[in-house]
Amino acid sequence: MTVHLVGAGPGDPELLTVRAARLVAAADVIVHDRLADASILELARPGVECIDVGKRPGAPTPQEIINALLVHLGSQGLEVVRLKGGDPFVFGRGGEEADALRSAGIAYTVVPGISSSVAVPAAAGIPVTHRGVSVGFTVVTGHRESGGADEVAWEALAKVGTTIVVLMGVAHRASIARRLMAGGLPADTPVAAIRWGTRPEQETTRTTLAGLPSASLEAPCTIVIGAVAAFDLTSPHLHDTPVEA
């Protein structure tokens, strides 16, 4: 039997891959994150064991415990799905879990998922690249193990000239904005922060780099910084309500 490290996508259950849906339906045990949509669990067969190991603010499940749990379950001859928001290898610690399983001699597979770093901006009508505007994008975490964003070279990132997509950056947005401006990024650089992207409750806050620290934001948010953040290419008939900040 096998442990499957499965990406659940950015939130909308219809963005789950066919392979991921098939594995969820066949699983004996599902070990899932907080951001994996609950409706995905409804695809599971009756009687499946679901274990919530979501990393909630203030009460995180230690990664070492999750690793040990996967090794334990994988050694029991079970089909195990480790369901993770987005893609397992994009700030999802899937690499750490794969390494733990490999070290223990447990068979595993990795099932890619659609990352919120591109899907959430797209759902808000923001292309992370656009001809004549942005030739690339950088995805970076705003959360660091040291408790802040200080390990990221934000001043250097400001000079790259491409779109910056920040995941898990709400708590440190003031420091991020300050350091990007210190690196030369103009204060009026457009910023868009999308909360619960791709879900029915999606909400987009549009501001500038100077306005980012005082913007009223709550996690989880995907923050897009750069000229493309001013775009709104959503259909006028499928428009979420923008909030100016």
Phi and psi in degrees as a GROMACS rama.xvg file:
@    title "Ramachandran Plot"
@    xaxis  label "Phi"
@    yaxis  label "Psi"
@TYPE xy
-140.247  149.446  THR-2
-98.0347  127.703  VAL-3
-110.574  119.38  HIS-4
-88.8886  102.468  LEU-5
-111.017  127.19  VAL-6
-81.0336  126.056  GLY-7
-90.1319  -3.04269  ALA-8
85.5539  -174.57  GLY-9
-79.5337  -10.195  PRO-10
148.494  -49.5364  GLY-11
-65.2112  119.398  ASP-12
-62.4111  -21.8335  PRO-13
-73.0443  -10.4397  GLU-14
-92.9052  5.17477  LEU-15
-67.2384  139.779  LEU-16
-73.4402  158.289  THR-17
-60.895  -41.6735  VAL-18
-64.101  -42.0501  ARG-19
-61.8235  -43.3123  ALA-20
-62.3485  -40.1939  ALA-21
-64.8162  -41.1461  ARG-22
-69.5754  -38.6095  LEU-23
-60.7022  -41.773  VAL-24
-67.4108  -23.7499  ALA-25
-102.115  -0.842518  ALA-26
-72.481  147.589  ALA-27
-87.2446  -35.0081  ASP-28
-138.117  138.743  VAL-29
-121.907  119.687  ILE-30
-103.969  111.545  VAL-31
-124.26  156.888  HIS-32
-88.3612  169.739  ASP-33
-67.0652  -35.827  ARG-34
-87.1275  -1.88652  LEU-35
-75.5685  124.52  ALA-36
-59.4475  135.871  ASP-37
-61.0608  -30.3837  ALA-38
-65.6295  -22.3318  SER-39
-66.0281  -34.906  ILE-40
-66.4457  -22.223  LEU-41
-69.4752  -13.9139  GLU-42
-75.6387  -16.3672  LEU-43
-70.2894  155.358  ALA-44
-74.3302  157.529  ARG-45
-58.4321  139.144  PRO-46
88.3601  -2.62505  GLY-47
-66.8286  143.694  VAL-48
-86.0711  124.714  GLU-49
-112.433  125.994  CYS-50
-118.622  118.673  ILE-51
-88.1466  116.596  ASP-52
-121.11  28.9416  VAL-53
-59.3353  141.78  GLY-54
-90.8221  87.1957  LYS-55
-82.3565  145.159  ARG-56
-55.9869  127.09  PRO-57
86.5788  -15.2202  GLY-58
-144.822  59.296  ALA-59
-74.8039  147.364  PRO-60
-82.8896  119.191  THR-61
-57.1339  138.34  PRO-62
-60.8358  -33.5008  GLN-63
-63.0412  -34.8595  GLU-64
-69.2295  -40.8153  ILE-65
-62.7451  -44.6374  ILE-66
-58.3343  -47.3055  ASN-67
-63.9059  -37.9635  ALA-68
-63.0185  -44.2601  LEU-69
-63.9036  -40.39  LEU-70
-63.6226  -44.1577  VAL-71
-61.3817  -49.5268  HIS-72
-65.3331  -39.5976  LEU-73
-65.3922  -23.3518  GLY-74
-87.0433  -2.45688  SER-75
-94.5393  5.76854  GLN-76
74.4961  31.5863  GLY-77
-109.633  155.824  LEU-78
-88.2205  111.203  GLU-79
-112.904  129.316  VAL-80
-109.704  121.22  VAL-81
-97.3333  101.607  ARG-82
-93.7333  118.614  LEU-83
-124.84  140.078  LYS-84
-61.7943  145.183  GLY-85
68.1516  -131.179  GLY-86
-110.743  138.681  ASP-87
-59.618  -28.1603  PRO-88
-103.713  11.2011  PHE-89
-113.345  92.6078  VAL-90
54.9731  26.6418  PHE-91
-107.471  2.30208  GLY-92
60.7821  20.3182  ARG-93
-63.5651  -31.824  GLY-94
-64.2313  -38.6134  GLY-95
-66.5472  -39.044  GLU-96
-69.9278  -40.0615  GLU-97
-62.7941  -40.3106  ALA-98
-64.8423  -40.485  ASP-99
-64.562  -41.5954  ALA-100
-66.4805  -42.8225  LEU-101
-63.3861  -42.5052  ARG-102
-62.8448  -30.1349  SER-103
-89.7182  -0.631646  ALA-104
74.9609  25.1761  GLY-105
-95.6448  130.896  ILE-106
-69.781  140.384  ALA-107
-150.781  159.47  TYR-108
-128.192  159.318  THR-109
-118.134  123.1  VAL-110
-111.7  105.972  VAL-111
-60.0896  149.87  PRO-112
-126.618  162.12  GLY-113
-70.558  123.69  ILE-114
-78.9082  140.615  SER-115
-64.7767  -18.6186  SER-116
-63.3638  -27.2161  SER-117
-112.851  -34.224  VAL-118
-70.9297  -40.4527  ALA-119
-68.0909  -47.8327  VAL-120
-56.8231  -41.0365  PRO-121
-60.5882  -40.6088  ALA-122
-65.1294  -24.8434  ALA-123
-93.0746  7.46567  ALA-124
80.0207  24.0841  GLY-125
-115.822  111.81  ILE-126
-80.9716  127.373  PRO-127
-70.9238  -20.5737  VAL-128
-126.768  149.158  THR-129
-157.109  130.35  HIS-130
-56.7038  130.869  ARG-131
81.9183  -4.06128  GLY-132
-122.848  -52.3091  VAL-133
-144.103  123.944  SER-134
-93.8711  1.87846  VAL-135
-175.113  179.253  GLY-136
-148.812  152.621  PHE-137
-119.582  131.291  THR-138
-105.586  127.19  VAL-139
-141.708  149.274  VAL-140
-89.516  139.604  THR-141
-90.6626  -1.88109  GLY-142
-111.707  130.378  HIS-143
-125.627  155.607  ARG-144
-62.1019  -24.6157  GLU-145
-74.9751  -6.97049  SER-146
99.4545  1.2166  GLY-147
-150.459  -171.442  GLY-148
-101.365  14.1804  ALA-149
-69.6862  -16.7652  ASP-150
-81.3868  -10.8076  GLU-151
-90.4535  134.418  VAL-152
-82.9089  74.0272  ALA-153
-62.3914  -37.8192  TRP-154
-61.1339  -40.3459  GLU-155
-69.4408  -38.1814  ALA-156
-62.9623  -32.4086  LEU-157
-63.5528  -22.9214  ALA-158
-92.2483  -6.44486  LYS-159
-69.018  -36.2428  VAL-160
87.5849  13.1996  GLY-161
-116.388  172.564  THR-162
-62.8397  139.964  THR-163
-112.812  123.191  ILE-164
-111.737  119.578  VAL-165
-109.616  123.044  VAL-166
-103.378  143.028  LEU-167
57.51  43.5349  MET-168
-114.428  5.06221  GLY-169
-60.1947  -46.8153  VAL-170
-63.8765  -27.7009  ALA-171
-114.149  22.5004  HIS-172
-63.7891  -32.3482  ARG-173
-65.3636  -45.7811  ALA-174
-65.5651  -40.4846  SER-175
-61.9361  -47.602  ILE-176
-62.1142  -44.2355  ALA-177
-60.6626  -44.2173  ARG-178
-74.0617  -33.6835  ARG-179
-66.4652  -39.7088  LEU-180
-67.6502  -36.6046  MET-181
-62.8665  -28.3882  ALA-182
-82.5548  -2.72188  GLY-183
110.348  -0.576739  GLY-184
-74.9852  127.098  LEU-185
-59.2688  147.691  PRO-186
-62.8804  -27.3222  ALA-187
-91.3268  14.2628  ASP-188
-59.2826  128.32  THR-189
-62.5149  143.372  PRO-190
-135.187  138.589  VAL-191
-129.453  132.052  ALA-192
-118.529  119.363  ALA-193
-110.597  118.666  ILE-194
-99.4517  138.296  ARG-195
51.7306  45.9883  TRP-196
-58.0356  139.963  GLY-197
77.4166  -5.43958  THR-198
-96.8394  164.637  ARG-199
-58.3856  -30.9992  PRO-200
-87.6253  13.2013  GLU-201
-52.8296  137.375  GLN-202
-140.818  134.153  GLU-203
-113.293  126.676  THR-204
-106.931  124.501  THR-205
-111.141  132.063  ARG-206
-153.004  -159.794  THR-207
-123.495  173.02  THR-208
-62.2518  -39.1624  LEU-209
-67.9071  -30.3202  ALA-210
-87.4762  -9.34481  GLY-211
-59.6152  -43.3321  LEU-212
-59.1221  -35.4512  PRO-213
-95.6659  -1.02641  SER-214
-65.5114  140.892  ALA-215
-82.3769  100.314  SER-216
-127.527  147.625  LEU-217
-131.846  143.331  GLU-218
-71.3713  151.714  ALA-219
-87.6559  135.835  PRO-220
-132.428  144.845  CYS-221
-104.723  121.85  THR-222
-105.742  124.996  ILE-223
-110.771  126.414  VAL-224
-123.517  124.389  ILE-225
141.268  174.182  GLY-226
-56.925  -34.7632  ALA-227
-67.2895  -18.3313  VAL-228
-66.4785  -14.0695  ALA-229
-82.9591  -11.8556  ALA-230
-73.169  148.363  PHE-231
-141.992  88.4971  ASP-232
-100.471  22.9516  LEU-233
-72.1046  153.324  THR-234
-64.2395  138.14  SER-235
-63.5415  -15.7516  PRO-236
-96.2598  -3.77786  HIS-237
-133.222  50.8946  LEU-238
-102.523  129.635  HIS-239
-80.2765  159.851  ASP-240
-84.5458  113.538  THR-241
-73.4553  148.531  PRO-242
-117.59  120.995  VAL-243
-82.282  136.597  GLU-244
